Each structure stands twice: as structure tokens, then as C-alpha cells.
Amino acid sequence: MRENNPPLVSVVMPVFNHPPYRLRRAVQSILDQTYSRFELIVADGNPTDANLKVIREFDDPRIVYCRAKGYIDCLNLGIQKAAGAYIARMDSDDISLPQRLEEQVRFLEQNPCVGLCSCQAERFGDVEPYVTENPENVDFITCVKIGAILHPAMMFRRELNIKYEHVKPVEDCLLFRRLLLDGCVIKNLDKVLFKSRENKTSIMERHPKLMARYAAKINLDAFARLPRLRGILSFSDEIFEKKRFSAADFASFFAFVREMKRSDAADGLDPLMMFRPYLEYMVSHSENKPAAYFKMLASREFRETCRPARAILRRIFSVRNKRSPDGRKTKVVTILSVDIAVKKL
């Protein structure tokens, strides 16, 4: 580390509606750092002055306060205002251990090839306490498989020009995938420098299906950027906005899966299972659902990987007994939501 002129670190902390005592602990954990050359940028997304009152209690010139609307805008505004050579993340209900900034700055100074680093953390809150064991080296497949990077504990170089996309709550996953595909080296320090709170009320806990669909979208986005796969997904550029899918889109999707299975980039992964939530989204937003169902049944990749033919067939047609008002039973075949009486019992 440069002893005479240590680099400035900008710590970006978005703040919303956490209890005041949590915000105080988070801010104090930064002010108590052994590394003293930093600024703490508090980006407040709460429309009231509740958080501002807490921040004013500290009366510390190193705290920079600003307002924004929404989590992603808070992150981007904080980064935009950052003056440091290194930018660190922090959440308003977590705790940075005293040597966190010092250790991360030293690591980045000693490893100029590394663009971003995180660390191990003690998890607490609505879980039994445990310590993370994220791998030191993070590559693309590791990132897709297990995440492996603690977002609120990361520090990165300013020249990465990071800007978050509006895909909350998976904005960090999308960011890490794109950085890795652009050649950024990401490492985890094998040191516990952070305390990370887990909340059962988080959006990830309350809406697992939504999380799965978003994860599938960002997987598609990331894999479509690989040289061998780029261009196969004709709708990849508008993946987050598309509301209607044609038969050609399904053909592109299965061509993508077919190439994924052949690609070294997909080693050890089950592409279709990873993207099944997005495939279900495509079906629900298809221009022609019958055509979508039959396109899936005709796809060998879909049948071999998911083996859902029976479930798909049940969605296309079913046979059941239906009782008429006079008490007689009728055998009814339902095809694509249309009932056809075939035999009176």
C-alpha cells in the first residue's frame, strides 16, 4: 500500500427503511475503520427525513449525503458522486469489521490485475450464524452456479465504470456476469471482514419464483454474450422488455440450448434447467400458446433435459367425467381449454 499517499476509498451505502439502530451500527462500522482515508456516500431512497436525522447525529465531514428514488438509482448516484480511486459497497443493515477497508485496499494495491474483490462474511439475522466459504477465484461458471461473491462487501477499481441495470433484485448477479465476460478478474479474500444480515422478509425469500425468472433472464443475457453463442438468441438485445414471443423465438431458444450443451462454457451446467423459468415465461407470453406447446414437445433438448412431456400433454388436453344438471355423467375431452363431449355415461 502507498504509505505516504494512500488512495481515497468511496463507500457507497444506499439507505431505505431499516430501523434507525441498524443504520447507526452500519455507519459507525465504517467510521471505525482502521483505514482512515475514505468518504461515506449515503444515498437515501426514503422520501421522509428519518434517515437524514440519523446521519446528522454523526456530524462527520467524511459523510456525503444525497437523495435518489429507488435502490438502483441510489447505487448509481452514489457511484457517480464517488471521488475515490476505489469504490466499496455497504448496506445499511450490515456491519463492516474494522480492518475491512484496509485489507481490501492492500489486496488491490498488491494485485493490479484484480478489478474487484470481496471477502468472507459472518451471516447473522434470521438464520443460525455461519461463515461463508466463497472460493478465492471466481470465474464465469462459478458465478453462474453459486454466485460466490458477496455484493455489499465488495470493493472495485473506479476505472471499471460500473453502472447497475434496473433488474432488482438480481442487479449484482447481472453485473458480475458482465464484468467476468469482459475479462475483469474477481477475487475473494480468505478473511472474514464483514457481517451480513439475512432477512426472511427480503424479496428473495418472499418471491422465489420471481427470483428464479430473473435469474434465468440474466443467465440468458450473460451466455448470449459468449463468442460461440452470440447471435443465436435473436431476441437477446431486448430480453428484459419483450412481452410477446413468436414461434421463431422458441426456435432460437432451443438452438441456443443445443449450442450451450456443446459449448465448453456450459461445462457442468444443465442449460435448460437453468433457463426453464424463462421458458415458462416465454410460454405464458407467447403469441400462440398451442404452437408454443407443440414446439416444446418437438424439441429433443426439451424432452431429454426436462422430460416434461406428460405435464405438457396435460396442459394441452385432458379427459375427465363431467356431471350434467340432470345427474348424468359425460366423458369430456378438453383441448386447449375447449370442452368436447365424446360420450354420455
N, C-alpha and C positions, 0 to 999 in steps of 0.2 A: 504494500500500500504506500502511496505517496505521503510520507510523514509530514513534510513541510507544508504541503498544499493538498489536503485530502479533498476528493471530489464531493460536490454537493449532491445529496440524495433528496429527491422529492417523493414523499409518501402520500399517495392518493387514497383518501378514505371517503367513500360515498356513505351518506347517513340518511336514515328514514325514520322509522317509528319504533326503534328499540327503546326499552326503558332507560331513563337517564343514567342509572347506575352503571349499566353496561357501556354506554358511551363514555362515561368518565373513566372507567377502567381501561378501555381501548386507547383513549387519548393519552392517559397517564403512562401506559406501557410504551408509547412512542417517546414521550418526553423524558422517560427514564433510561433511554438507550445509552450505552457506553460510547457509541459513535455520536458526536455532538453536531456535526455539520449537516444538518438536514432542515427541510421545511415540511410541515404537515399541511396538506391541502385538504380541507374538509369541504366536500361538495354536498350540500344539503338539498335533499329532494322532498323534504317535509314542507308543505305550504304554510305551516304555523311557525312561530318563533321559539318553539320548545327547545329545539336543538341549539339554536343560537344562544339562548340563555345559558345552557350548559357550557358551551365553548367559551363564552365570556368569563366564566368563573376562573379560567386558567390564566388569562391576561398574559399570554406568552407571545412575543413577537414572531416566533417561528411558525405560528399557526396562521394559515391563509384561509379565509372563509369565503365561499361563493355559493350561489344557488343555481339549481337546474331542475328540470322536470323529468322524472323517470330515471331508473337505475343506469341505463346505458348512457344517457346524456350526462349524468353525473360523472361516470367514469371518463368519458371523452373530454368533458370540460376540465376535469382535474388534470388529465394528461396534457391538455392544451396549455394550461397555466403553469405546468411544471417547468422549473428553471434548471433542474439538476441534470448532471451527466448520467445519473442512474435514477430510475423511477421504480418505486416499490409500491406494492398494493397492501391494503389493510382494510379489514371490515370492522364495522363499528360495534360488533358484539364479540370480537375475538381479542386475543392478547398476544403481543409480541414479547418474547423473552428479552432481557436486557442486552444481550450481545447479538441479537439478530442482524441488525443493520451492519455492524462491524464485521461480522463473519461473512455476510454476503458480499459486501464491498471488497473485502480482502480476496475472496474467491474470484470475483470478476476481474479484479486488477491483476491477479496472478494467472488468469486463464483468458487471454484476449480473444481466443477463438469461440468462447461461450457467449451467446447472446442473451440468454435468460437462465436464471436459476431459481429453484425453490428449496425446500428443506423438509425435514421430518417434523411431525407435529403430534402433540398430545390431544386426542379427541376427548371432549367432555360435553356435558349438557344432558340431552335426553337419551344418552347411551351410557353403558358401562365404560369407564375411561380405558383407553388403549392408545398405543403409539403406532403411528403409520410406519410402513416399511416400503416406501416407494423406491424403485430402482434408481441407482445413480445415473445411468444412461437412459435417456428417453428417445426412442425412435418412433417412427410413424405408426408401426403396427402395435407397439406397446401402448402408445397413446390411444389408439382406437380400442384396443382390448380392455384396458383397465384404467384409462385416464392418466394416472401416475404422476400428476402434477397438482400440487396444492395451490390453487389460484390466488387466494388472499395473502399467501406468504411469499409470493414471487417478487423478484427484482430483475429488471431488464435494462439494457442499454438504450439511451434516448434515440440513437440513430435507427432503431428498428421501426420508428414511426408508427407505433401501434395505434390502431383505431378499432373500436369494437363495433360489430354489426348488431342490429336490433333483433336479436334472436334469443332474448332472455327466456329461460334460464340456462341456455347452453352456449352463451356467448364465449365463455372461456374455452370450451371444447373446440368450437369452430376456430377461434384464434390460434390455439396450439397446433391444430392440424395444418392450418395455412402456413404458420411460421416454419414448421418442420418441412413441409413440401417446398418452401422457398429456400431451404438449406440452413436455417437457423439451428445452432447447436443448443440443446436444452439439457441441463444437469440438475440433479437433486443433491444437496449436501447431506451427508450422512450424520446430521446433527439435529437434535430436537431444539428448534429455535422459536417455536410457535405453539400457541394453544388455540385450537379450532373448535368452535361450538357447533354441535349438531342439534337442529330443532325439528321436532316432529311436525310442527306447523308449517314447515317450508313447502314451497310449491313442488319440490321434487318428491316429498313424502305424500302430499295431498293429491297429486295428479300424475301417477306413474305412467299412465297411457299417453298423456300429453308429452311427458319427458321422452318416452320411447319413440314417439313420432318425430320429435325434434332431433333426437339423436340419429335417427335414420336419415333425416334430411341433411344433417351436416356430414354424415358418412358419405352420402351420395356426392355432396359438394366437394369433399376432400378427394375421394377416389377419382372423380371425374377430372381432377387436375393432374393426375399422374400421366406422364407422356404416353404410355401404352394404351391408356383408357380415354384420354381426352378426345372429345368429339363424338364418342359413341352415344352419350346421352344428349340427344338433340335439344332437350329442354333444360339442361343444367344451368344455363345463364339466368333462367327465371324460376329457379327451383323453389324459392321461398314465396313467390307470388302466384304461381299457377293454380287456377281453380278448376279447370276442366282438362281432362286427358282423353286423347283420341286413341284409336287402335294403334296408330303409328308410335305413340308414346310408349305403349306397352311393348311393342316390338323392340324399341330402343332400350327399354329397361332390361328385357331378357337377353338382348345382345350384350349389354353391359355386364350382366351377371355371368354370361358364358365366358366373356373375356376375363372377368375377375377371377374365375376359377382356374384359368390358365396362367394368370399373372403371378409373378414372384411377389408382387406387392400384397397379394391376398394370402400368403403362406400362413397356414394355421387358422385361417378365418373361414367362417361359413357365410359367404356373402349374402345369400338370400335370406337367411335367418336374421342377419343384421339389419336388412332393409325391409323385412316383412311389414313392420308398422307403416312404412311409407307406401308399400304396395297396397296395403289395406286402405290407406288414404287415397291412393290413385283410384281404386275401385269405387270408393264412396263418392268420388268427384269425377267419375268417368262420364263421357258424353253418351255412352251406350253400355249400360251395365251387362246385358246379355252377352254382348260382344266381348266385354272385358272378362267375364267368367269363362267363356269358351277359349279365349286367348290364353288364359292361365292353364286350363286343362290341356291345351295343345302344346304347352311349353314343357319340354323334358326337364329343364333346370328346375322349374317349379315343382313338378311331380317328384323328381328324385330327391330334392332337398327337403321340402316341407311335407310331402306325402299327405296333402290335404284333400285329395280328390273326393273322398266321401263327404267331407264337410261342404266342399264347393257344390257337389251334386245336390246336397240337401238344400242349399241356398237357391239352386236353380229350380228344383221341383221336389215335391213331397207327396206322399199318399197317406190319406187318413180317412176315418169314418166321421161323417157329419150327420147329426140328428136334425130332421126337419120338424116344423111345428106340430105335425100330426103324429110325431113319435117314431116315424120310420127312419132308418139309417140309410145313408147314401155314401157309397165309396167315392171319394173326391180326390182328384189329382190336381195339385197346384203347380202351375208352371209360370215362373216369373210373376208371382202374385196374382195370377188369374186362375180361378177355380173352375175345373171342368168335371161335371158329374159323369161318372162312367158306368155305375151300376147301382140300382136300388136293392137294398137288402131286406 
